[in-house]
Amino acid sequence: GESVGLHLPTLSVQEGDNSIINCAYSNSASDYFIWYKQESGKGPQFIIDIRSNMDKRQGQRVTVLLNKTVKHLSLQIAATQPGDSAVYFCAEASFTGTASKLTFGTGTRLQVTL
Amino acid sequence: GAGVSQSPRYKVAKRGQDVALRCDPISGHVSLFWYQQALGQGPEFLTYFQNEAQLDKSGLPSDRFFAERPEGSVSTLKIQRTQQEDSAVYLCASSLLISPTEAFFGQGTRLTVV
């Protein structure tokens, strides 16, 4: 299949280990922060989001941490599986009555080794 | 259909040719977004529709790019006089309400300008 990104930062993790993917954002006025997973040849798939007034949110096998002081976001994946191999993007969401957009960060390729 | 559908899946255009990319959003979704994703990069916002109204077109890179959603459902992104730098994957997303946080993405159309 076609490659989502050829020169992205890459994180290699052994199956069963935990993964931590980091992201720096720029707009302190963003309302939400979202993590997306993008597999080769597919569109981004929503994983988890967090409101700007929270610092931690947990989902199934995933946890997102938000540090507004240093404008840093992280995604933790527990017990990483081969199916988690993909490119991961963080995104900032902002919306008003007349504007709505996502601003994506630089992706990270996660490679799960057996 | 159950998801956002984009067509064609792949498009090869000669430089200078006009192209039209189609997006069928999820039925009933108010918001529709177009993004451009260059190889190795995150998606970049192009334009936003709320029903048939194009409320934000700040991301369109030039006046060669035009988008419409005349009946508040299907949308078309048109690129006139294509250039090599237009080569990218064009992603469409829709969400039920105004917020982009729960947007569902299509698989995208890969445009290659030769």
Interface residues (C-beta under 8 A of the other chain):
Chain A: E2 S3 G5 L6 H7 L8 Y32 I34 G41 K42 G43 P44 Q45 F46 D49 F89 A91 A93 F95 G97 T98 A99 S100 K101 L102 T103 F104 G105 T106 G107
Chain B: V4 S31 F33 Y35 L39 G40 Q41 G42 P43 E44 F45 Y48 Q50 L55 D56 G59 L91 A93 I98 S99 P100 T101 E102 A103 F104 F105 G106 Q107 G108 R110
